[in-house]
Amino acid sequence: MTRTTIVRSTILASLMLAGALLVRPAMASTQNPVSRPVKVIEGHLTITIDQAGNYVFTDWAWASHTGLATNSGAGALDMASGQFVSGTGVVIAANGDTLNWTVGTVPNTIVYTGGTGRFAGATGGLAVTVTSQTLLSVNGDGTVTFLMTYVGDGTVTY
């Protein structure tokens, strides 16, 4: 190997290393959001519904992008159809990031509306399939409490 070849190789390697260090990787962010599939593998929701259809709930679930997460919210249920007609909630991921959501216009769907941490500005949604429901209690004032298990599939963009 000649001295000229070594110098050229060294200069070329230095330029390539400098370029690699100076070019920012294309990572997901609010400036460069990436859509990803999201899956709820197992969800357990305890929901209390009053006579007018107003509900509150707490939930825990195993899901992609959140790990073991908690979820809580409130809204209204159509008592005739059993469909969620309104509601909002907040998922708290295993690392503490939050993912905000509202009930979607399609039955049993939610729409992501932002959050904190990596979920800041998040969009997308999730279709929920209830796999079981168990009546836990019926109170004297007409409120009922159910335990529901569910799975879900959708996309999240962040």
N, CA, C and O atoms as a DFTB+ gen file, in Angstrom:
632 C
 N C O
     1  1       0.849      -1.160       0.000
     2  2       0.000       0.000       0.000
     3  2       0.901       1.232       0.000
     4  3       1.848       1.315       0.783
     5  1       0.610       2.167      -0.862
     6  2       1.444       3.363      -0.949
     7  2       0.987       4.390       0.068
     8  3      -0.114       4.316       0.614
     9  1       1.858       5.337       0.301
    10  2       1.567       6.419       1.238
    11  2       0.346       7.210       0.773
    12  3      -0.469       7.610       1.604
    13  1       0.199       7.443      -0.523
    14  2      -0.937       8.191      -1.077
    15  2      -2.241       7.436      -0.826
    16  3      -3.249       8.052      -0.478
    17  1      -2.237       6.135      -0.993
    18  2      -3.428       5.324      -0.766
    19  2      -3.843       5.371       0.705
    20  3      -5.031       5.468       1.014
    21  1      -2.876       5.301       1.600
    22  2      -3.155       5.353       3.036
    23  2      -3.757       6.706       3.407
    24  3      -4.720       6.773       4.171
    25  1      -3.181       7.797       2.858
    26  2      -3.685       9.137       3.151
    27  2      -5.114       9.279       2.615
    28  3      -5.991       9.788       3.313
    29  1      -5.347       8.832       1.382
    30  2      -6.691       8.904       0.809
    31  2      -7.689       8.102       1.639
    32  3      -8.787       8.583       1.919
    33  1      -7.320       6.895       2.030
    34  2      -8.190       6.042       2.840
    35  2      -8.484       6.692       4.184
    36  3      -9.618       6.638       4.662
    37  1      -7.497       7.293       4.788
    38  2      -7.674       7.957       6.079
    39  2      -8.598       9.163       5.945
    40  3      -9.475       9.371       6.783
    41  1      -8.401       9.961       4.888
    42  2      -9.256      11.134       4.668
    43  2     -10.689      10.694       4.386
    44  3     -11.632      11.264       4.935
    45  1     -10.860       9.677       3.529
    46  2     -12.202       9.183       3.206
    47  2     -12.894       8.636       4.455
    48  3     -14.074       8.910       4.675
    49  1     -12.176       7.868       5.271
    50  2     -12.756       7.321       6.495
    51  2     -13.127       8.441       7.466
    52  3     -14.164       8.367       8.125
    53  1     -12.294       9.474       7.560
    54  2     -12.576      10.608       8.443
    55  2     -13.816      11.356       7.983
    56  3     -14.646      11.746       8.805
    57  1     -13.951      11.564       6.664
    58  2     -15.121      12.250       6.131
    59  2     -16.394      11.433       6.369
    60  3     -17.435      11.992       6.712
    61  1     -16.312      10.123       6.187
    62  2     -17.479       9.268       6.410
    63  2     -17.883       9.275       7.885
    64  3     -19.072       9.317       8.199
    65  1     -16.906       9.233       8.787
    66  2     -17.201       9.270      10.215
    67  2     -17.822      10.609      10.599
    68  3     -18.794      10.646      11.353
    69  1     -17.270      11.706      10.089
    70  2     -17.822      13.034      10.380
    71  2     -19.251      13.143       9.856
    72  3     -20.122      13.685      10.537
    73  1     -19.493      12.638       8.666
    74  2     -20.845      12.673       8.102
    75  2     -21.817      11.867       8.940
    76  3     -22.946      12.298       9.176
    77  1     -21.389      10.713       9.386
    78  2     -22.257       9.869      10.212
    79  2     -22.574      10.544      11.545
    80  3     -23.692      10.423      12.047
    81  1     -21.620      11.240      12.111
    82  2     -21.847      11.906      13.392
    83  2     -22.672      13.178      13.250
    84  3     -23.396      13.546      14.175
    85  1     -22.578      13.854      12.112
    86  2     -23.277      15.114      11.928
    87  2     -24.708      14.934      11.439
    88  3     -25.557      15.787      11.700
    89  1     -24.988      13.861      10.747
    90  2     -26.328      13.632      10.215
    91  2     -27.173      13.035      11.334
    92  3     -26.828      11.996      11.897
    93  1     -28.282      13.701      11.651
    94  2     -29.183      13.197      12.696
    95  2     -29.939      11.995      12.153
    96  3     -30.415      12.019      11.018
    97  1     -30.050      10.960      12.946
    98  2     -30.831       9.816      12.498
    99  2     -32.305      10.193      12.359
   100  3     -32.785      11.089      13.053
   101  1     -33.014       9.518      11.476
   102  2     -34.440       9.780      11.251
   103  2     -35.242       9.059      12.333
   104  3     -35.743       7.954      12.127
   105  1     -35.348       9.703      13.474
   106  2     -36.084       9.132      14.595
   107  2     -37.476       9.723      14.630
   108  3     -37.714      10.827      14.141
   109  1     -38.387       8.974      15.214
   110  2     -39.748       9.480      15.367
   111  2     -39.750      10.635      16.346
   112  3     -39.052      10.602      17.360
   113  1     -40.525      11.643      16.047
   114  2     -40.698      12.798      16.917
   115  2     -41.899      13.574      16.421
   116  3     -42.541      13.175      15.449
   117  1     -42.210      14.681      17.083
   118  2     -43.329      15.484      16.609
   119  2     -43.030      16.060      15.237
   120  3     -43.956      16.368      14.487
   121  1     -41.749      16.214      14.888
   122  2     -41.392      16.705      13.559
   123  2     -41.350      15.574      12.533
   124  3     -41.425      15.828      11.331
   125  1     -41.233      14.345      12.990
   126  2     -41.118      13.197      12.098
   127  2     -41.911      12.015      12.670
   128  3     -41.321      10.996      13.029
   129  1     -43.251      12.140      12.758
   130  2     -44.033      11.062      13.373
   131  2     -44.026       9.794      12.526
   132  3     -43.956       9.843      11.298
   133  1     -44.100       8.660      13.217
   134  2     -44.096       7.359      12.566
   135  2     -45.334       6.588      13.034
   136  3     -45.592       6.506      14.235
   137  1     -46.102       6.021      12.092
   138  2     -47.265       5.198      12.439
   139  2     -46.805       3.785      12.752
   140  3     -45.993       3.200      12.036
   141  1     -47.344       3.253      13.838
   142  2     -46.968       1.919      14.285
   143  2     -48.231       1.143      14.655
   144  3     -49.201       1.730      15.134
   145  1     -48.224      -0.165      14.437
   146  2     -49.367      -0.949      14.913
   147  2     -49.370      -0.965      16.438
   148  3     -48.313      -0.996      17.068
   149  1     -50.548      -0.944      17.017
   150  2     -50.684      -1.047      18.469
   151  2     -51.645      -2.186      18.763
   152  3     -52.652      -2.360      18.077
   153  1     -51.322      -2.954      19.784
   154  2     -52.137      -4.115      20.126
   155  2     -52.293      -4.172      21.642
   156  3     -51.311      -4.136      22.383
   157  1     -53.539      -4.262      22.086
   158  2     -53.814      -4.559      23.488
   159  2     -53.928      -6.072      23.585
   160  3     -54.828      -6.678      23.003
   161  1     -53.023      -6.662      24.312
   162  2     -52.962      -8.113      24.418
   163  2     -53.969      -8.610      25.450
   164  3     -54.597      -9.656      25.279
   165  1     -54.109      -7.830      26.531
   166  2     -55.010      -8.228      27.604
   167  2     -55.391      -6.980      28.388
   168  3     -54.520      -6.287      28.914
   169  1     -56.672      -6.694      28.469
   170  2     -57.149      -5.552      29.241
   171  2     -58.197      -5.964      30.244
   172  3     -58.997      -6.863      29.985
   173  1     -58.195      -5.295      31.411
   174  2     -59.142      -5.592      32.488
   175  2     -59.712      -4.271      32.978
   176  3     -58.999      -3.468      33.581
   177  1     -60.987      -4.044      32.722
   178  2     -61.633      -2.767      32.998
   179  2     -62.738      -2.964      34.026
   180  3     -63.592      -3.838      33.877
   181  1     -62.713      -2.143      35.069
   182  2     -63.803      -2.120      36.040
   183  2     -64.575      -0.834      35.798
   184  3     -64.032       0.262      35.933
   185  1     -65.847      -0.974      35.439
   186  2     -66.654       0.176      35.034
   187  2     -67.924       0.237      35.888
   188  3     -68.582      -0.775      36.127
   189  1     -68.246       1.443      36.335
   190  2     -69.479       1.692      37.088
   191  2     -70.357       2.612      36.257
   192  3     -69.912       3.665      35.801
   193  1     -71.614       2.206      36.060
   194  2     -72.551       2.928      35.196
   195  2     -73.785       3.293      36.021
   196  3     -74.358       2.445      36.706
   197  1     -74.190       4.579      35.948
   198  2     -75.406       4.971      36.667
   199  2     -76.636       4.774      35.780
   200  3     -76.515       4.351      34.630
   201  1     -77.827       5.083      36.318
   202  2     -79.082       4.855      35.591
   203  2     -79.184       5.677      34.315
   204  3     -79.872       5.271      33.378
   205  1     -78.513       6.829      34.258
   206  2     -78.574       7.686      33.074
   207  2     -77.574       7.258      32.000
   208  3     -77.601       7.787      30.889
   209  1     -76.696       6.308      32.317
   210  2     -75.693       5.859      31.345
   211  2     -74.338       6.500      31.521
   212  3     -73.429       6.232      30.735
   213  1     -74.173       7.342      32.530
   214  2     -72.859       7.937      32.794
   215  2     -71.956       6.886      33.428
   216  3     -72.397       6.108      34.274
   217  1     -70.698       6.866      33.018
   218  2     -69.794       5.850      33.544
   219  2     -68.471       6.456      33.980
   220  3     -68.065       7.521      33.514
   221  1     -67.816       5.752      34.881
   222  2     -66.424       5.986      35.257
   223  2     -65.759       4.620      35.267
   224  3     -66.410       3.606      35.518
   225  1     -64.459       4.596      34.994
   226  2     -63.788       3.305      34.987
   227  2     -62.321       3.445      35.359
   228  3     -61.731       4.522      35.268
   229  1     -61.759       2.335      35.774
   230  2     -60.319       2.169      35.917
   231  2     -59.965       0.896      35.169
   232  3     -60.808       0.019      34.979
   233  1     -58.726       0.803      34.750
   234  2     -58.349      -0.256      33.826
   235  2     -56.859      -0.520      33.964
   236  3     -56.097       0.382      34.312
   237  1     -56.447      -1.723      33.700
   238  2     -55.037      -2.032      33.489
   239  2     -54.953      -2.976      32.311
   240  3     -55.838      -3.803      32.088
   241  1     -53.866      -2.838      31.555
   242  2     -53.737      -3.631      30.329
   243  2     -52.271      -3.839      29.971
   244  3     -51.405      -3.031      30.305
   245  1     -52.027      -4.936      29.287
   246  2     -50.741      -5.181      28.631
   247  2     -50.914      -4.771      27.181
   248  3     -51.796      -5.285      26.493
   249  1     -50.080      -3.847      26.705
   250  2     -50.227      -3.387      25.323
   251  2     -48.863      -3.012      24.746
   252  3     -47.932      -2.656      25.468
   253  1     -48.780      -3.104      23.418
   254  2     -47.567      -2.638      22.752
   255  2     -47.457      -1.128      22.946
   256  3     -48.475      -0.441      23.034
   257  1     -46.255      -0.614      23.013
   258  2     -45.917       0.808      23.164
   259  2     -46.165       1.362      24.553
   260  3     -45.660       2.439      24.870
   261  1     -46.928       0.667      25.401
   262  2     -47.150       1.154      26.761
   263  2     -46.679       0.174      27.819
   264  3     -46.450       0.572      28.961
   265  1     -46.529      -1.098      27.473
   266  2     -46.206      -2.100      28.482
   267  2     -47.406      -2.313      29.385
   268  3     -48.551      -2.238      28.940
   269  1     -47.136      -2.582      30.669
   270  2     -48.218      -2.715      31.639
   271  2     -48.672      -1.306      31.985
   272  3     -47.947      -0.549      32.631
   273  1     -49.879      -0.962      31.550
   274  2     -50.371       0.411      31.662
   275  2     -51.648       0.461      32.491
   276  3     -52.376      -0.523      32.616
   277  1     -51.895       1.654      33.057
   278  2     -53.183       1.908      33.692
   279  2     -53.947       2.880      32.809
   280  3     -53.362       3.576      31.980
   281  1     -55.254       2.918      32.996
   282  2     -56.116       3.744      32.163
   283  2     -57.307       4.127      33.035
   284  3     -57.818       3.300      33.790
   285  1     -57.741       5.353      32.933
   286  2     -58.945       5.763      33.656
   287  2     -59.670       6.801      32.830
   288  3     -59.069       7.499      32.013
   289  1     -60.980       6.895      33.054
   290  2     -61.749       7.862      32.294
   291  2     -63.201       7.871      32.692
   292  3     -63.610       7.217      33.652
   293  1     -63.983       8.634      31.929
   294  2     -65.411       8.796      32.193
   295  2     -66.103       9.174      30.898
   296  3     -65.465       9.622      29.946
   297  1     -67.432       8.986      30.870
   298  2     -68.200       9.352      29.690
   299  2     -69.636       8.915      29.818
   300  3     -70.168       8.789      30.921
   301  1     -70.274       8.679      28.657
   302  2     -71.683       8.286      28.623
   303  2     -71.868       7.082      27.711
   304  3     -71.189       6.922      26.697
   305  1     -72.808       6.252      28.112
   306  2     -73.138       5.022      27.413
   307  2     -74.580       5.124      26.932
   308  3     -75.433       5.639      27.654
   309  1     -74.865       4.641      25.725
   310  2     -76.246       4.535      25.248
   311  2     -76.839       3.300      25.913
   312  3     -76.457       2.175      25.592
   313  1     -77.759       3.503      26.827
   314  2     -78.295       2.395      27.606
   315  2     -79.074       1.392      26.749
   316  3     -79.137       0.213      27.095
   317  1     -79.664       1.840      25.638
   318  2     -80.422       0.930      24.776
   319  2     -79.505      -0.005      23.995
   320  3     -79.793      -1.195      23.867
   321  1     -78.392       0.535      23.467
   322  2     -77.507      -0.267      22.621
   323  2     -76.292      -0.812      23.361
   324  3     -75.666      -1.770      22.907
   325  1     -75.956      -0.205      24.500
   326  2     -74.746      -0.611      25.214
   327  2     -73.475      -0.043      24.625
   328  3     -72.382      -0.421      25.047
   329  1     -73.588       0.863      23.653
   330  2     -72.417       1.447      22.990
   331  2     -71.938       2.690      23.743
   332  3     -72.740       3.448      24.288
   333  1     -70.630       2.883      23.764
   334  2     -70.045       4.080      24.341
   335  2     -70.274       5.231      23.360
   336  3     -69.829       5.155      22.215
   337  1     -70.958       6.292      23.784
   338  2     -71.253       7.412      22.891
   339  2     -70.325       8.601      23.130
   340  3     -70.158       9.442      22.247
   341  1     -69.726       8.676      24.307
   342  2     -68.752       9.729      24.568
   343  2     -67.840       9.262      25.685
   344  3     -68.143       8.315      26.410
   345  1     -66.727       9.945      25.802
   346  2     -65.816       9.632      26.893
   347  2     -64.414      10.081      26.591
   348  3     -64.029      10.257      25.435
   349  1     -63.664      10.260      27.637
   350  2     -62.248      10.612      27.529
   351  2     -61.495       9.836      28.589
   352  3     -62.068       9.383      29.579
   353  1     -60.212       9.694      28.367
   354  2     -59.396       8.998      29.350
   355  2     -57.921       9.238      29.120
   356  3     -57.514       9.869      28.144
   357  1     -57.135       8.721      30.040
   358  2     -55.680       8.854      29.986
   359  2     -55.053       7.509      30.316
   360  3     -55.317       6.929      31.370
   361  1     -54.222       7.022      29.407
   362  2     -53.432       5.824      29.628
   363  2     -52.089       6.277      30.197
   364  3     -51.475       7.208      29.676
   365  1     -51.639       5.629      31.252
   366  2     -50.313       5.909      31.800
   367  2     -49.450       4.687      31.510
   368  3     -49.677       3.608      32.057
   369  1     -48.461       4.871      30.642
   370  2     -47.574       3.781      30.222
   371  2     -46.677       3.362      31.385
   372  3     -46.564       4.069      32.387
   373  1     -46.051       2.214      31.235
   374  2     -45.169       1.684      32.270
   375  2     -44.053       2.663      32.638
   376  3     -43.616       2.688      33.788
   377  1     -43.586       3.468      31.682
   378  2     -42.498       4.421      31.967
   379  2     -43.008       5.783      32.435
   380  3     -42.203       6.677      32.695
   381  1     -44.343       5.964      32.550
   382  2     -44.914       7.223      33.017
   383  2     -45.406       8.151      31.926
   384  3     -46.102       9.120      32.227
   385  1     -45.070       7.892      30.657
   386  2     -45.613       8.698      29.558
   387  2     -47.126       8.508      29.527
   388  3     -47.619       7.437      29.879
   389  1     -47.867       9.531      29.110
   390  2     -49.325       9.430      29.043
   391  2     -49.791       9.477      27.602
   392  3     -49.138      10.065      26.739
   393  1     -50.928       8.851      27.354
   394  2     -51.557       8.812      26.041
   395  2     -53.034       9.144      26.246
   396  3     -53.771       8.365      26.850
   397  1     -53.464      10.304      25.743
   398  2     -54.843      10.764      25.900
   399  2     -55.708      10.192      24.781
   400  3     -55.230       9.949      23.673
   401  1     -56.991       9.980      25.087
   402  2     -57.905       9.430      24.084
   403  2     -59.323       9.939      24.320
   404  3     -59.672      10.408      25.403
   405  1     -60.129       9.826      23.258
   406  2     -61.571      10.078      23.328
   407  2     -62.276       8.912      22.650
   408  3     -61.680       8.187      21.854
   409  1     -63.553       8.743      22.977
   410  2     -64.353       7.716      22.303
   411  2     -64.538       8.137      20.851
   412  3     -64.849       9.294      20.567
   413  1     -64.347       7.190      19.931
   414  2     -64.483       7.471      18.502
   415  2     -65.926       7.464      18.035
   416  3     -66.841       7.155      18.799
   417  1     -66.116       7.809      16.774
   418  2     -67.462       7.834      16.192
   419  2     -67.934       6.444      15.773
   420  3     -69.137       6.221      15.632
   421  1     -67.017       5.515      15.575
   422  2     -67.361       4.122      15.277
   423  2     -67.506       3.399      16.616
   424  3     -66.677       3.600      17.504
   425  1     -68.538       2.559      16.790
   426  2     -68.711       1.875      18.080
   427  2     -67.458       1.127      18.529
   428  3     -66.755       0.504      17.734
   429  1     -67.209       1.213      19.827
   430  2     -66.103       0.518      20.486
   431  2     -64.727       0.882      19.915
   432  3     -63.851       0.028      19.779
   433  1     -64.560       2.157      19.587
   434  2     -63.250       2.645      19.156
   435  2     -62.841       3.831      20.020
   436  3     -63.674       4.529      20.597
   437  1     -61.526       4.031      20.087
   438  2     -60.993       5.228      20.723
   439  2     -60.061       5.918      19.740
   440  3     -59.493       5.287      18.849
   441  1     -59.914       7.227      19.921
   442  2     -59.060       8.049      19.071
   443  2     -58.012       8.700      19.969
   444  3     -58.355       9.326      20.972
   445  1     -56.740       8.556      19.613
   446  2     -55.666       9.166      20.398
   447  2     -55.587      10.658      20.117
   448  3     -55.686      11.092      18.970
   449  1     -55.407      11.437      21.181
   450  2     -55.421      12.903      21.062
   451  2     -54.200      13.553      21.694
   452  3     -54.283      14.679      22.185
   453  1     -53.073      12.862      21.688
   454  2     -51.855      13.452      22.239
   455  2     -51.451      12.770      23.524
   456  3     -51.928      11.685      23.856
   457  1     -50.560      13.432      24.240
   458  2     -50.071      12.877      25.492
   459  2     -48.810      13.580      25.923
   460  3     -48.556      14.726      25.552
   461  1     -48.017      12.874      26.715
   462  2     -46.744      13.415      27.184
   463  2     -45.622      12.452      26.817
   464  3     -45.865      11.312      26.420
   465  1     -44.393      12.930      26.958
   466  2     -43.246      12.092      26.620
   467  2     -43.269      11.733      25.154
   468  3     -43.523      12.594      24.311
   469  1     -43.012      10.485      24.833
   470  2     -42.974      10.085      23.422
   471  2     -44.341      10.183      22.756
   472  3     -44.426      10.176      21.528
   473  1     -45.428      10.276      23.553
   474  2     -46.768      10.375      22.993
   475  2     -47.239      11.810      22.782
   476  3     -48.400      12.018      22.428
   477  1     -46.387      12.799      22.986
   478  2     -46.773      14.197      22.726
   479  2     -47.177      14.304      21.258
   480  3     -46.401      13.941      20.374
   481  1     -48.371      14.795      20.995
   482  2     -48.863      14.933      19.627
   483  2     -49.337      13.646      18.991
   484  3     -49.586      13.622      17.785
   485  1     -49.473      12.565      19.762
   486  2     -49.862      11.266      19.202
   487  2     -51.246      11.336      18.560
   488  3     -52.132      12.059      19.016
   489  1     -51.401      10.561      17.490
   490  2     -52.683      10.400      16.810
   491  2     -52.884       8.907      16.547
   492  3     -52.016       8.088      16.849
   493  1     -54.019       8.575      15.992
   494  2     -54.318       7.180      15.671
   495  2     -55.539       6.730      16.429
   496  3     -56.342       7.553      16.868
   497  1     -55.685       5.437      16.586
   498  2     -56.840       4.924      17.297
   499  2     -56.797       3.432      17.460
   500  3     -55.882       2.756      16.991
   501  1     -57.812       2.928      18.140
   502  2     -57.840       1.534      18.521
   503  2     -59.282       1.036      18.498
   504  3     -60.181       1.711      19.000
   505  1     -59.504      -0.141      17.917
   506  2     -60.799      -0.818      17.993
   507  2     -60.722      -1.827      19.135
   508  3     -59.768      -2.600      19.225
   509  1     -61.715      -1.815      19.992
   510  2     -61.733      -2.662      21.183
   511  2     -62.766      -3.770      21.006
   512  3     -63.881      -3.523      20.547
   513  1     -62.389      -4.988      21.373
   514  2     -63.306      -6.124      21.373
   515  2     -63.413      -6.644      22.798
   516  3     -62.430      -7.110      23.374
   517  1     -64.613      -6.561      23.364
   518  2     -64.852      -7.075      24.712
   519  2     -64.907      -8.600      24.621
   520  3     -65.676      -9.156      23.836
   521  1     -64.080      -9.274      25.437
   522  2     -64.022     -10.732      25.400
   523  2     -64.843     -11.379      26.516
   524  3     -65.238     -12.539      26.405
   525  1     -65.100     -10.622      27.597
   526  2     -65.987     -11.131      28.645
   527  2     -66.447      -9.970      29.512
   528  3     -65.781      -8.938      29.597
   529  1     -67.593     -10.153      30.154
   530  2     -68.051      -9.177      31.139
   531  2     -68.751      -9.914      32.267
   532  3     -69.523     -10.850      32.057
   533  1     -68.445      -9.449      33.476
   534  2     -68.983     -10.062      34.671
   535  2     -69.616      -8.974      35.524
   536  3     -68.972      -7.973      35.838
   537  1     -70.868      -9.166      35.899
   538  2     -71.539      -8.228      36.780
   539  2     -70.961      -8.392      38.180
   540  3     -71.004      -9.478      38.759
   541  1     -70.416      -7.291      38.721
   542  2     -69.839      -7.327      40.059
   543  2     -70.824      -6.901      41.130
   544  3     -70.864      -7.487      42.211
   545  1     -71.636      -5.862      40.828
   546  2     -72.586      -5.399      41.842
   547  2     -73.697      -4.572      41.203
   548  3     -73.531      -3.971      40.142
   549  1     -74.835      -4.567      41.892
   550  2     -75.953      -3.696      41.574
   551  2     -76.266      -2.964      42.874
   552  3     -76.614      -3.588      43.876
   553  1     -76.140      -1.637      42.852
   554  2     -76.352      -0.849      44.065
   555  2     -77.800      -0.386      44.159
   556  3     -78.520      -0.374      43.161
   557  1     -78.222      -0.008      45.355
   558  2     -79.576       0.444      45.598
   559  2     -79.963       1.668      44.794
   560  3     -81.143       1.870      44.509
   561  1     -78.995       2.486      44.423
   562  2     -79.293       3.690      43.630
   563  2     -79.371       3.401      42.134
   564  3     -79.547       4.322      41.335
   565  1     -79.244       2.146      41.752
   566  2     -79.353       1.781      40.343
   567  2     -78.036       1.700      39.600
   568  3     -78.023       1.332      38.425
   569  1     -76.921       2.034      40.247
   570  2     -75.636       1.912      39.554
   571  2     -75.223       0.440      39.518
   572  3     -75.501      -0.333      40.435
   573  1     -74.554       0.087      38.433
   574  2     -74.039      -1.271      38.270
   575  2     -72.542      -1.202      38.026
   576  3     -72.037      -0.239      37.447
   577  1     -71.846      -2.222      38.469
   578  2     -70.404      -2.297      38.257
   579  2     -70.094      -3.615      37.562
   580  3     -70.528      -4.683      37.994
   581  1     -69.335      -3.518      36.482
   582  2     -68.930      -4.676      35.695
   583  2     -67.410      -4.785      35.662
   584  3     -66.695      -3.789      35.773
   585  1     -66.943      -6.001      35.510
   586  2     -65.556      -6.262      35.150
   587  2     -65.589      -6.737      33.710
   588  3     -66.285      -7.699      33.385
   589  1     -64.833      -6.061      32.841
   590  2     -64.767      -6.442      31.431
   591  2     -63.329      -6.783      31.080
   592  3     -62.397      -6.111      31.522
   593  1     -63.154      -7.816      30.294
   594  2     -61.856      -8.083      29.701
   595  2     -61.958      -7.780      28.213
   596  3     -63.024      -7.914      27.613
   597  1     -60.837      -7.372      27.625
   598  2     -60.889      -6.969      26.228
   599  2     -59.515      -7.097      25.566
   600  3     -58.492      -7.252      26.234
   601  1     -59.525      -7.027      24.251
   602  2     -58.325      -6.953      23.426
   603  2     -58.537      -5.775      22.474
   604  3     -59.652      -5.269      22.353
   605  1     -57.485      -5.343      21.809
   606  2     -57.637      -4.225      20.870
   607  2     -56.548      -4.213      19.818
   608  3     -55.440      -4.704      20.035
   609  1     -56.889      -3.637      18.668
   610  2     -55.948      -3.480      17.547
   611  2     -56.139      -2.108      16.937
   612  3     -57.260      -1.609      16.842
   613  1     -55.038      -1.500      16.524
   614  2     -55.118      -0.198      15.866
   615  2     -53.746       0.304      15.473
   616  3     -52.822      -0.481      15.261
   617  1     -53.620       1.615      15.378
   618  2     -52.334       2.244      15.070
   619  2     -52.154       3.448      15.984
   620  3     -53.124       4.070      16.419
   621  1     -50.915       3.759      16.262
   622  2     -50.580       4.970      16.988
   623  2     -49.448       5.648      16.226
   624  3     -48.482       5.004      15.817
   625  1     -49.584       6.947      16.045
   626  2     -48.556       7.720      15.343
   627  2     -47.949       8.685      16.331
   628  3     -48.649       9.503      16.928
   629  1     -46.632       8.586      16.505
   630  2     -45.891       9.492      17.384
   631  2     -44.457       9.578      16.930
   632  3     -43.659      10.292      17.538
